[in-house]
């Protein structure tokens, strides 16, 4: 019996030890839950502090894209393409030749204009020689007038003498008539000499107007001919199309032998070093956005490890929907309010662009610092 009792006592004590096990586990779980709750509260508090200190001072969007003022290369004269000197995606410098048009017709036009200028110069030089000749004619007409006036005076004296003698019969009627005729002829000769002198003086005056007050270079006829030569030379220079700015060749649509028309787009030059970003912010984010505010940007091309820095240039005058080809008709009965986005133009740092070039259309993420908003 004592052995049985000894065996039964431990058996009876065992349930008490088993009952104490769950109580300790619950206590541990309770402590863990308390610690977890404290950590959650601390995390929420830290996030609230971060949101107050940092998040409230920036507005962010990933609806942003790289843009640039793309330069279109178009011919100013028509003609066949003789050479295409660049390839798609090639980097070019401002003033670098891109396309050469056939210049045969332009060269002929220049030679014709040069010949016309030479003719105009010689013609104007002839005006000077004519002025000298016409001056001689005027002097000769003056001499003719003097001679005619002298003849008239002599004829008048002879007529007066014969008229005085005719009353006494010393002069016959025929002699008196001849004297009168000579006097009349002398008058006519003087009038003719005076008319010739007036005509010569008028011709000289008209010729003098063409050359008076200006040099050969400033003469209107020479200036007009030179302007035509300049125009022809300008057309010749336009047979070579050059890059308007530094950039990358894009959208090349020209080949050798192609007949191009005036204004036809041949290619585009994208200025990668002068790119900007158009960030489309929601209208509820723009209350404190001002020109000049600092912007931090990242590109999907380089990832978050590369930071771009820029400044807000300004806000667009209208939303994207307002400038769309078919604007929204909000007057319809089933209208639903949609938060609009307004493009914000952001200028980038040229030095950063030189180190990490961007291409037009790439996606960006932009964060504007609005802490200094008034």
C-alpha positions as CSV (number, residue, x, y, z in Angstrom):
1,X,0.0,0.0,0.0
2,X,2.7,2.4,0.8
3,X,4.3,1.9,-2.6
4,X,1.0,2.5,-4.3
5,X,0.5,5.7,-2.3
6,X,4.0,6.8,-3.1
7,X,3.2,6.3,-6.8
8,X,-0.2,8.1,-6.6
9,X,1.2,11.3,-4.9
10,X,3.4,12.3,-7.9
11,X,0.5,11.6,-10.2
12,X,-1.8,13.8,-8.1
13,X,0.8,16.6,-8.1
14,X,1.3,16.6,-11.9
15,X,-1.9,18.4,-12.8
16,X,-0.8,21.4,-10.7
17,X,2.4,21.8,-12.7
18,X,0.6,21.5,-16.0
19,X,-1.9,24.2,-15.0
20,X,0.9,26.7,-14.3
21,X,2.4,26.4,-17.9
22,X,-0.3,28.3,-19.9
23,X,-0.3,31.1,-17.4
24,X,3.4,31.9,-18.1
25,X,2.9,31.7,-21.9
26,X,0.0,34.1,-21.7
27,X,2.1,36.5,-19.7
28,X,4.8,36.4,-22.3
29,X,2.4,37.0,-25.1
30,X,0.9,39.8,-23.2
31,X,4.3,41.4,-22.7
32,X,5.0,41.0,-26.4
33,X,1.7,42.6,-27.4
34,X,2.4,45.5,-25.1
35,X,5.9,46.0,-26.6
36,X,4.4,45.7,-30.1
37,X,1.7,48.3,-29.3
38,X,4.4,50.6,-27.9
39,X,6.5,50.2,-31.1
40,X,3.4,50.9,-33.2
41,X,2.6,54.1,-31.2
42,X,6.2,55.2,-31.5
43,X,6.2,54.5,-35.3
44,X,3.0,56.5,-35.8
45,X,4.4,59.3,-33.7
46,X,7.6,59.4,-35.7
47,X,5.7,59.3,-39.0
48,X,3.5,62.2,-37.8
49,X,6.6,64.2,-36.9
50,X,8.1,63.4,-40.3
51,X,4.9,64.4,-42.0
52,X,4.8,67.7,-40.1
53,X,8.4,68.5,-40.6
54,X,9.0,67.3,-44.2
55,X,6.0,66.0,-46.1
56,X,4.1,69.2,-45.6
57,X,6.9,71.3,-47.2
58,X,7.0,69.5,-50.6
59,X,4.6,68.6,-53.3
60,X,5.5,65.6,-55.5
61,X,4.3,64.0,-58.7
62,X,5.6,61.3,-61.0
63,X,3.5,62.7,-63.9
64,X,6.4,64.6,-65.3
65,X,8.2,64.4,-68.6
66,X,11.3,65.9,-70.2
67,X,10.8,68.5,-72.9
68,X,12.9,70.8,-75.0
69,X,12.5,73.6,-77.6
70,X,13.1,71.4,-80.6
71,X,14.5,73.2,-83.7
72,X,13.1,72.2,-87.1
73,X,15.5,72.1,-90.0
74,X,13.6,73.3,-93.1
75,X,14.9,74.6,-96.5
76,X,14.3,78.2,-97.5
77,X,14.7,77.4,-101.2
78,X,13.5,74.5,-103.2
79,X,15.9,72.1,-105.0
80,X,17.3,68.6,-105.2
81,X,19.4,67.2,-102.3
82,X,23.0,66.8,-103.2
83,X,24.4,65.6,-99.9
84,X,23.2,64.5,-96.4
85,X,26.0,65.0,-94.0
86,X,24.5,63.7,-90.7
87,X,22.8,60.6,-89.4
88,X,20.0,60.0,-87.0
89,X,21.0,60.3,-83.3
90,X,24.2,62.2,-84.3
91,X,25.4,65.0,-82.0
92,X,25.9,68.2,-83.9
93,X,27.2,71.7,-83.1
94,X,25.6,75.0,-84.0
95,X,26.6,76.0,-87.6
96,X,27.6,72.5,-88.6
97,X,26.4,71.7,-92.2
98,X,23.6,69.2,-92.3
99,X,22.2,69.0,-95.8
100,X,23.6,70.4,-99.1
101,X,21.2,71.2,-102.0
102,X,22.2,71.4,-105.7
103,X,23.6,74.9,-106.2
104,X,24.0,75.1,-110.0
105,X,21.1,77.4,-110.5
106,X,22.1,79.6,-107.5
107,X,25.6,80.1,-108.9
108,X,24.2,81.1,-112.3
109,X,22.0,83.7,-110.6
110,X,25.0,85.1,-108.7
111,X,26.9,85.5,-111.9
112,X,24.0,87.2,-113.6
113,X,23.6,89.6,-110.7
114,X,27.4,90.4,-110.7
115,X,27.2,91.2,-114.4
116,X,24.1,93.5,-113.8
117,X,26.0,95.3,-111.1
118,X,28.9,95.9,-113.4
119,X,26.6,97.3,-116.0
120,X,24.9,99.6,-113.5
121,X,28.3,100.9,-112.3
122,X,29.4,101.7,-115.9
123,X,26.1,103.3,-116.7
124,X,26.4,105.6,-113.7
125,X,30.0,106.4,-114.6
126,X,28.6,107.3,-118.1
127,X,26.3,109.8,-116.4
128,X,29.4,111.7,-115.2
129,X,30.9,111.8,-118.6
130,X,27.6,112.9,-120.1
131,X,27.5,115.7,-117.6
132,X,30.8,117.0,-118.9
133,X,29.7,116.7,-122.5
134,X,26.4,118.5,-121.7
135,X,28.3,121.3,-119.9
136,X,30.2,121.8,-123.2
137,X,27.0,121.9,-125.2
138,X,25.6,124.6,-122.8
139,X,28.8,126.6,-123.3
140,X,28.6,126.3,-127.0
141,X,24.9,127.4,-127.0
142,X,26.0,130.4,-124.9
143,X,28.5,131.3,-127.6
144,X,25.8,130.9,-130.3
145,X,23.5,133.2,-128.3
146,X,26.3,135.8,-128.1
147,X,26.9,135.6,-131.8
148,X,23.2,135.7,-132.7
149,X,22.7,138.8,-130.4
150,X,25.7,140.5,-132.1
151,X,24.2,139.7,-135.5
152,X,20.9,141.1,-134.3
153,X,22.4,144.3,-133.1
154,X,24.2,144.8,-136.4
155,X,21.1,144.1,-138.4
156,X,19.2,146.5,-136.2
157,X,21.8,149.2,-136.7
158,X,21.8,148.6,-140.4
159,X,18.0,148.7,-140.6
160,X,17.8,151.9,-138.6
161,X,20.3,153.7,-140.8
162,X,18.5,152.6,-144.0
163,X,15.1,153.7,-142.6
164,X,16.6,157.1,-141.8
165,X,17.9,157.5,-145.4
166,X,14.9,156.1,-147.1
167,X,12.9,159.3,-146.6
168,X,15.4,161.3,-148.6
169,X,15.5,158.8,-151.4
170,X,19.1,157.8,-150.8
171,X,18.2,154.2,-150.1
172,X,16.1,152.2,-152.5
173,X,13.1,150.2,-151.4
174,X,14.8,146.9,-152.1
175,X,17.7,147.8,-149.8
176,X,15.3,148.7,-147.0
177,X,13.4,145.5,-147.5
178,X,16.7,143.4,-147.4
179,X,17.7,145.2,-144.2
180,X,14.3,144.4,-142.6
181,X,14.6,140.7,-143.7
182,X,18.1,140.4,-142.2
183,X,16.9,142.0,-139.0
184,X,14.1,139.4,-138.8
185,X,16.5,136.6,-139.6
186,X,18.8,137.8,-136.8
187,X,15.9,137.8,-134.4
188,X,15.0,134.2,-135.4
189,X,18.6,133.1,-135.1
190,X,18.8,134.6,-131.6
191,X,15.6,132.8,-130.5
192,X,16.8,129.5,-132.0
193,X,20.1,129.8,-130.1
194,X,18.4,130.6,-126.9
195,X,16.1,127.6,-127.4
196,X,19.1,125.3,-128.1
197,X,20.8,126.6,-125.0
198,X,17.7,125.9,-122.9
199,X,17.4,122.3,-124.2
200,X,21.1,121.7,-123.5
201,X,20.7,123.1,-120.0
202,X,17.6,121.0,-119.4
203,X,19.4,117.8,-120.5
204,X,22.4,118.6,-118.3
205,X,20.1,119.3,-115.3
206,X,18.2,116.0,-115.9
207,X,21.6,114.1,-116.1
208,X,22.9,116.0,-113.1
209,X,20.0,114.8,-110.9
210,X,21.0,111.2,-111.5
211,X,24.5,111.7,-110.0
212,X,24.1,114.8,-107.7
213,X,24.8,114.3,-104.0
214,X,25.8,110.7,-104.0
215,X,28.9,108.7,-104.8
216,X,29.0,105.8,-107.3
217,X,28.4,103.3,-104.4
218,X,25.4,105.2,-103.2
219,X,23.8,105.7,-106.5
220,X,20.3,104.2,-106.5
221,X,20.8,102.2,-109.7
222,X,24.1,100.7,-108.4
223,X,22.5,100.1,-104.9
224,X,19.6,98.2,-106.5
225,X,21.9,96.1,-108.6
226,X,24.1,95.3,-105.5
227,X,20.9,94.4,-103.6
228,X,20.0,91.9,-106.3
229,X,23.5,90.5,-106.1
230,X,23.2,90.2,-102.3
231,X,19.9,88.4,-102.7
232,X,21.5,85.9,-105.2
233,X,24.4,85.3,-102.9
234,X,22.0,84.7,-100.0
235,X,20.1,82.1,-102.1
236,X,23.5,80.4,-102.8
237,X,24.3,80.3,-99.1
238,X,20.9,78.8,-98.4
239,X,21.8,75.7,-100.4
240,X,23.7,74.6,-97.4
241,X,21.4,73.9,-94.4
242,X,23.2,74.3,-91.1
243,X,22.4,73.3,-87.5
244,X,20.7,76.2,-85.7
245,X,21.9,75.0,-82.3
246,X,23.8,72.3,-80.5
247,X,21.8,69.1,-80.2
248,X,21.0,65.7,-81.4
249,X,19.7,64.9,-84.9
250,X,16.2,63.4,-84.7
251,X,13.3,62.6,-87.1
252,X,15.5,62.7,-90.2
253,X,13.3,62.6,-93.3
254,X,15.7,63.5,-96.1
255,X,17.8,61.5,-98.5
256,X,20.1,62.2,-101.4
257,X,18.3,63.0,-104.7
258,X,15.1,64.0,-102.9
259,X,13.4,67.1,-104.3
260,X,12.6,69.3,-101.3
261,X,10.1,72.2,-101.2
262,X,10.4,75.4,-99.2
263,X,9.4,74.8,-95.6
264,X,9.4,71.0,-95.8
265,X,10.6,69.5,-92.5
266,X,13.9,67.6,-93.1
267,X,14.9,66.8,-89.5
268,X,14.8,68.1,-86.0
269,X,17.6,69.1,-83.7
270,X,16.9,68.4,-80.0
271,X,19.0,70.5,-77.6
272,X,19.7,67.9,-74.9
273,X,21.7,70.4,-72.9
274,X,18.8,72.8,-72.7
275,X,16.1,70.4,-71.6
276,X,13.3,71.2,-69.1
277,X,10.6,69.3,-67.3
278,X,6.9,69.7,-67.5
279,X,5.5,68.3,-64.3
280,X,1.7,67.9,-64.2
281,X,0.6,68.6,-60.6
282,X,-2.9,68.1,-59.3
283,X,-4.8,71.4,-58.8
284,X,-5.0,70.7,-55.1
285,X,-1.2,70.7,-54.9
286,X,-0.6,74.1,-56.4
287,X,-1.7,76.5,-53.7
288,X,1.9,77.2,-52.5
289,X,3.8,76.6,-55.7
290,X,5.7,79.8,-56.9
291,X,8.2,80.6,-59.6
292,X,11.8,80.3,-58.4
293,X,11.2,77.5,-55.9
294,X,13.7,74.7,-55.8
295,X,12.8,71.3,-57.3
296,X,14.4,67.9,-56.8
297,X,13.9,65.4,-59.6
298,X,14.8,61.8,-60.4
299,X,14.6,60.1,-63.8
300,X,13.5,56.6,-64.6
301,X,16.5,56.5,-66.9
302,X,19.1,56.8,-64.1
303,X,17.0,55.8,-61.1
304,X,16.9,57.4,-57.6
305,X,20.7,57.4,-57.3
306,X,21.0,60.4,-59.6
307,X,19.4,63.6,-58.4
308,X,18.6,66.5,-60.7
309,X,18.0,70.0,-59.3
310,X,16.0,72.7,-60.9
311,X,13.8,75.7,-60.3
312,X,10.1,76.4,-61.1
313,X,10.0,78.7,-64.2
314,X,6.2,79.1,-64.0
315,X,2.8,77.6,-64.3
316,X,0.9,77.0,-67.5
317,X,-2.0,79.2,-68.4
318,X,-4.4,76.3,-68.6
319,X,-4.9,72.6,-67.8
320,X,-4.2,69.9,-70.3
321,X,-7.9,69.3,-70.9
322,X,-8.5,73.0,-71.6
323,X,-5.9,72.9,-74.4
324,X,-6.8,69.5,-75.8
325,X,-8.1,69.1,-79.3
326,X,-11.5,68.3,-78.0
327,X,-12.1,70.1,-74.7
328,X,-14.3,68.4,-72.1
329,X,-18.0,69.5,-72.2
330,X,-18.8,69.8,-68.5
331,X,-22.3,71.1,-69.2
332,X,-23.5,67.6,-69.9
333,X,-26.0,66.2,-67.5
334,X,-23.8,63.2,-66.5
335,X,-20.9,65.4,-65.4
336,X,-18.5,63.9,-62.9
337,X,-15.8,66.0,-61.2
338,X,-12.3,65.0,-62.1
339,X,-9.2,66.5,-60.4
340,X,-7.4,68.5,-63.0
341,X,-3.6,68.7,-63.6
342,X,-1.7,71.9,-64.5
343,X,1.7,71.8,-66.2
344,X,4.5,73.4,-64.2
345,X,7.6,74.2,-66.2
346,X,10.9,73.4,-64.4
347,X,14.3,74.5,-65.6
348,X,17.2,72.1,-65.0
349,X,20.8,72.7,-64.0
350,X,22.9,72.7,-67.3
351,X,25.9,71.2,-65.5
352,X,23.9,68.2,-64.3
353,X,22.4,67.8,-67.8
354,X,25.9,67.7,-69.2
355,X,26.9,64.9,-66.7
356,X,23.6,63.0,-67.2
357,X,22.0,63.9,-70.5
358,X,18.2,63.5,-70.8
359,X,16.1,62.9,-73.8
360,X,12.8,64.4,-74.7
361,X,9.8,62.5,-73.4
362,X,11.6,60.6,-70.6
363,X,9.6,60.1,-67.4
364,X,10.6,62.1,-64.3
365,X,9.6,62.4,-60.6
366,X,9.5,66.0,-59.3
367,X,9.3,67.3,-55.8
368,X,8.9,71.1,-55.3
369,X,10.0,72.6,-52.0
370,X,7.2,74.9,-51.0
371,X,8.6,75.8,-47.6
372,X,9.3,79.4,-48.7
373,X,5.8,80.0,-50.2
374,X,4.3,83.4,-49.2
